Amino acid sequence: MLGLAMGLSEGQSGLLMPLLLLLTCLQPGIGLESISYVPRLSSGTLAGKCTQSTFTLEQPRGRFRHLNISDLDPIWLVVAHSNAAQNFTAPQRLEDIPVPADFSQRGYYLTLMANRALYQGGQPGNQLQVLRVGNDTSCSPTTRGCNHPLPGPGPYRVKFLVMSDRGSVAETEWSSETHLKQGPAPAACGSPSRHSAVALQATPGPQGAGTVVIIAILSVLLTVLLTALLTLLIYTCYNSCGSIPISGPGESGRVRRYNPHHMFSPTAVGSS
């Protein structure tokens, strides 16, 4: 292109140089290198793989061995609503990175910033091998990179985006749809929400039968206890009433004073 510009006349090269500069400025924003990797959920044996506000991904270990990616280039995780993934536009500046507070408007945001050194291949050793999306309840949704809890059941899709000081340089493919749990019904992470309703309706009820048996036993024991207390009360009252005379409130009377007739003899009265 430079040789072509030199071979042109002075007037033509004056018009061509601004066009070359424009293409140079636009180059970082177009033609992202595609990394052949599809993010996926962690293995099914991991507890808490899917909750009502989080899900867990496998780490993309050894997936960023490209010459144009350095160890210092940040690798972001893009979280998007499934219907908004096709509208995602890779940011070219750090200031343009969407935050979780923009999720309702844009339909996507960036989180879990890492670098290539953390995603090296081989044996992981003691390093954490999973990424839990939506696991940070302490950060503010307006903070760049905040891993805020997900706002609903989804479905969600994710991919990894590599940025540099020139802008976005590489990206992986989008994952498949991930559905979160809804309510207390158990459901497999990634399954559609209708499975949750089926699981809720098909839940067996041995706990209800056990509760009925416990209530019946407690009712019988309470009846026996009340009967024993009533019998004891009747027995105590019967003994008390048989030994102590009871007078009613209207049976009070006065005792008249009189002298028995044998206290005075007729002889003593006549001699006086």
C-alpha positions as CSV (number, residue, x, y, z in Angstrom):
1,M,0.0,0.0,0.0
2,L,2.9,2.4,0.8
3,G,4.5,1.6,-2.6
4,L,1.2,2.2,-4.3
5,A,0.9,5.6,-2.6
6,M,4.4,6.5,-3.6
7,G,3.7,5.7,-7.2
8,L,0.7,8.0,-7.4
9,S,0.7,11.6,-8.1
10,E,1.0,14.1,-5.3
11,G,-2.7,15.0,-5.3
12,Q,-3.8,11.3,-5.4
13,S,-1.4,10.4,-2.5
14,G,-2.8,13.2,-0.5
15,L,-6.2,11.7,-0.7
16,L,-4.9,8.1,-0.1
17,M,-2.9,8.7,3.1
18,P,-6.0,9.7,5.2
19,L,-7.7,6.6,3.9
20,L,-4.8,4.5,5.1
21,L,-4.8,6.1,8.5
22,L,-8.5,5.5,8.8
23,L,-8.1,1.8,7.9
24,T,-5.3,1.5,10.5
25,C,-7.5,3.0,13.2
26,L,-10.4,0.7,12.3
27,Q,-8.3,-2.5,12.0
28,P,-8.4,-3.4,15.8
29,G,-12.2,-3.3,15.8
30,I,-12.7,-5.7,12.9
31,G,-11.5,-9.2,12.1
32,L,-11.1,-10.6,15.6
33,E,-9.1,-13.8,15.7
34,S,-11.4,-16.7,16.3
35,I,-10.3,-19.3,18.9
36,S,-11.8,-22.7,18.3
37,Y,-13.1,-23.3,21.8
38,V,-16.7,-23.5,23.1
39,P,-17.1,-22.7,26.9
40,R,-19.0,-25.4,28.8
41,L,-20.3,-26.1,32.2
42,S,-18.2,-27.9,34.8
43,S,-18.6,-31.7,35.3
44,G,-21.8,-33.0,36.8
45,T,-20.2,-34.2,40.0
46,L,-19.4,-30.7,41.2
47,A,-21.8,-29.6,43.9
48,G,-23.6,-26.3,43.3
49,K,-22.9,-26.3,39.6
50,C,-26.1,-24.4,39.0
51,T,-28.1,-22.3,41.4
52,Q,-30.8,-19.6,41.1
53,S,-28.2,-16.9,40.5
54,T,-24.9,-18.7,39.5
55,F,-23.4,-21.3,37.3
56,T,-20.0,-22.9,37.1
57,L,-17.8,-23.2,34.0
58,E,-14.7,-25.2,33.2
59,Q,-11.5,-23.1,32.9
60,P,-10.3,-22.7,29.3
61,R,-6.9,-24.2,30.1
62,G,-4.3,-24.0,27.3
63,R,-6.7,-22.3,24.8
64,F,-4.8,-19.0,24.4
65,R,-1.5,-20.1,22.9
66,H,-1.5,-17.6,20.1
67,L,1.5,-15.4,19.1
68,N,-0.5,-12.2,19.1
69,I,-1.7,-12.8,22.7
70,S,0.7,-11.9,25.5
71,D,0.7,-13.0,29.1
72,L,-0.4,-9.5,30.1
73,D,-3.4,-9.2,27.8
74,P,-6.6,-9.4,29.9
75,I,-9.0,-12.2,29.1
76,W,-12.6,-11.3,29.9
77,L,-15.7,-13.5,30.2
78,V,-18.6,-12.1,28.2
79,V,-22.0,-13.0,29.8
80,A,-25.1,-12.4,27.6
81,H,-28.7,-13.1,27.4
82,S,-29.2,-15.8,24.7
83,N,-31.2,-13.5,22.5
84,A,-28.7,-10.7,22.8
85,A,-25.5,-12.6,22.0
86,Q,-25.8,-11.8,18.3
87,N,-25.8,-8.1,19.1
88,F,-22.6,-8.2,21.1
89,T,-20.0,-5.6,20.0
90,A,-16.5,-6.1,21.3
91,P,-15.2,-3.0,23.2
92,Q,-12.0,-1.4,22.0
93,R,-11.2,0.6,25.1
94,L,-11.2,-0.2,28.8
95,E,-13.7,2.6,29.4
96,D,-16.1,1.0,27.0
97,I,-16.4,-2.3,28.8
98,P,-20.0,-2.9,29.9
99,V,-20.7,-3.5,33.6
100,P,-23.5,-5.7,35.2
101,A,-25.6,-2.5,35.6
102,D,-25.8,-2.3,31.8
103,F,-27.1,-5.9,31.6
104,S,-30.8,-4.9,31.4
105,Q,-30.2,-2.4,28.6
106,R,-27.4,-4.0,26.5
107,G,-28.1,-7.6,27.3
108,Y,-24.4,-8.4,28.0
109,Y,-21.5,-7.4,30.2
110,L,-17.9,-8.5,30.9
111,T,-16.6,-10.1,34.1
112,L,-13.9,-12.4,35.6
113,M,-10.9,-10.8,34.1
114,A,-7.8,-13.1,34.0
115,N,-4.7,-13.6,31.8
116,R,-3.1,-16.4,29.9
117,A,-0.8,-17.3,32.7
118,L,-3.8,-18.4,34.8
119,Y,-5.2,-20.6,32.0
120,Q,-2.0,-22.6,31.2
121,G,-2.4,-26.1,30.1
122,G,-1.1,-29.3,31.7
123,Q,-1.6,-30.3,35.3
124,P,-3.4,-27.7,37.3
125,G,-1.9,-28.6,40.6
126,N,-3.6,-26.8,43.4
127,Q,-5.1,-24.1,41.2
128,L,-8.9,-23.7,40.9
129,Q,-10.1,-25.4,37.7
130,V,-13.6,-23.8,37.5
131,L,-15.1,-20.3,37.1
132,R,-18.3,-19.5,39.1
133,V,-20.3,-16.9,37.3
134,G,-22.4,-14.6,39.5
135,N,-20.6,-15.6,42.7
136,D,-19.7,-12.1,44.1
137,T,-22.4,-10.5,46.3
138,S,-20.2,-7.8,47.7
139,C,-19.3,-5.8,44.6
140,S,-21.3,-3.0,43.1
141,P,-23.0,-3.7,39.7
142,T,-21.6,-0.4,38.5
143,T,-18.0,-1.6,39.0
144,R,-16.1,-2.8,36.0
145,G,-15.5,-6.5,36.2
146,C,-17.9,-7.1,39.0
147,N,-19.1,-10.8,39.1
148,H,-22.6,-9.8,40.3
149,P,-25.3,-12.5,40.8
150,L,-27.3,-13.2,37.7
151,P,-30.7,-11.5,37.7
152,G,-32.9,-14.3,36.5
153,P,-33.2,-17.9,35.2
154,G,-31.8,-17.0,31.8
155,P,-31.1,-18.6,29.4
156,Y,-27.5,-17.3,29.2
157,R,-24.6,-17.7,26.8
158,V,-20.9,-16.9,27.4
159,K,-17.6,-16.6,25.6
160,F,-14.1,-15.4,26.3
161,L,-12.7,-12.2,24.8
162,V,-9.0,-11.2,24.7
163,M,-8.1,-7.5,24.8
164,S,-4.9,-5.6,24.5
165,D,-3.8,-2.0,24.4
166,R,-4.9,-2.0,20.8
167,G,-8.4,-3.2,21.6
168,S,-10.1,-6.6,21.3
169,V,-7.9,-9.1,19.5
170,A,-9.4,-12.6,19.8
171,E,-12.5,-14.3,21.0
172,T,-13.8,-17.9,21.5
173,E,-17.1,-19.2,20.3
174,W,-20.4,-18.7,22.2
175,S,-21.4,-21.5,24.6
176,S,-24.7,-23.3,24.4
177,E,-27.7,-21.9,26.4
178,T,-27.6,-22.2,30.2
179,H,-30.8,-22.2,32.3
180,L,-30.6,-21.6,36.0
181,K,-32.8,-23.2,38.7
182,Q,-36.2,-21.7,39.5
183,G,-37.6,-21.9,43.1
184,P,-37.1,-24.9,45.4
185,A,-37.6,-27.5,42.7
186,P,-34.4,-29.5,41.8
187,A,-33.3,-29.1,38.2
188,A,-30.2,-29.9,36.2
189,C,-28.1,-26.9,35.3
190,G,-28.6,-26.0,31.6
191,S,-32.0,-27.6,31.2
192,P,-35.0,-25.6,30.2
193,S,-37.2,-24.1,32.8
194,R,-40.1,-26.4,31.9
195,H,-38.1,-29.3,33.4
196,S,-38.3,-27.6,36.8
197,A,-42.1,-27.6,36.7
198,V,-42.2,-31.2,35.8
199,A,-39.7,-32.1,38.6
200,L,-41.9,-30.1,41.1
201,Q,-45.0,-32.0,40.1
202,A,-43.3,-35.4,40.2
203,T,-41.8,-35.0,43.6
204,P,-42.9,-37.9,45.8
205,G,-44.5,-37.3,49.2
206,P,-43.2,-39.8,51.8
207,Q,-42.6,-36.8,54.1
208,G,-46.4,-36.0,54.1
209,A,-47.3,-39.6,55.3
210,G,-44.7,-39.5,58.0
211,T,-46.0,-36.2,59.2
212,V,-49.6,-37.6,59.5
213,V,-48.3,-40.6,61.5
214,I,-46.5,-38.3,63.9
215,I,-49.5,-36.1,64.4
216,A,-51.7,-39.1,65.1
217,I,-49.3,-40.4,67.7
218,L,-49.1,-37.0,69.4
219,S,-52.9,-36.8,69.4
220,V,-53.2,-40.2,71.2
221,L,-50.6,-39.3,73.8
222,L,-52.3,-36.0,74.4
223,T,-55.7,-37.7,74.9
224,V,-54.2,-40.2,77.3
225,L,-52.6,-37.4,79.3
226,L,-55.8,-35.4,79.6
227,T,-57.7,-38.5,80.7
228,A,-55.2,-39.3,83.4
229,L,-55.3,-35.7,84.7
230,L,-59.1,-35.7,84.7
231,T,-59.2,-39.0,86.6
232,L,-56.8,-37.7,89.2
233,L,-58.8,-34.6,89.7
234,I,-62.1,-36.6,90.2
235,Y,-60.4,-38.9,92.7
236,T,-59.0,-36.1,94.7
237,C,-62.3,-34.2,94.8
238,Y,-64.2,-37.3,95.9
239,N,-61.9,-38.0,98.9
240,S,-62.0,-34.4,100.0
241,C,-65.8,-34.2,99.8
242,G,-66.3,-37.5,101.8
243,S,-64.3,-36.3,104.8
244,I,-65.2,-32.7,105.2
245,P,-68.8,-31.5,105.4
246,I,-69.6,-28.8,102.9
247,S,-72.2,-26.2,103.6
248,G,-73.7,-23.9,101.1
249,P,-73.5,-20.2,101.3
250,G,-77.2,-19.9,102.4
251,E,-77.1,-22.4,105.3
252,S,-75.6,-20.1,108.0
253,G,-77.9,-19.7,111.1
254,R,-77.9,-18.4,114.7
255,V,-77.7,-20.5,117.8
256,R,-80.2,-19.5,120.6
257,R,-79.0,-19.5,124.2
258,Y,-81.1,-21.6,126.5
259,N,-80.7,-23.2,129.8
260,P,-81.3,-26.9,130.1
261,H,-84.1,-27.8,132.5
262,H,-81.9,-29.9,134.7
263,M,-79.7,-26.9,135.6
264,F,-82.3,-25.6,138.1
265,S,-84.1,-27.7,140.6
266,P,-87.7,-26.7,141.8
267,T,-86.6,-27.0,145.5
268,A,-84.0,-24.4,145.1
269,V,-86.4,-22.1,143.5
270,G,-89.1,-22.4,146.2
271,S,-86.7,-22.0,149.1
272,S,-85.5,-18.7,147.7
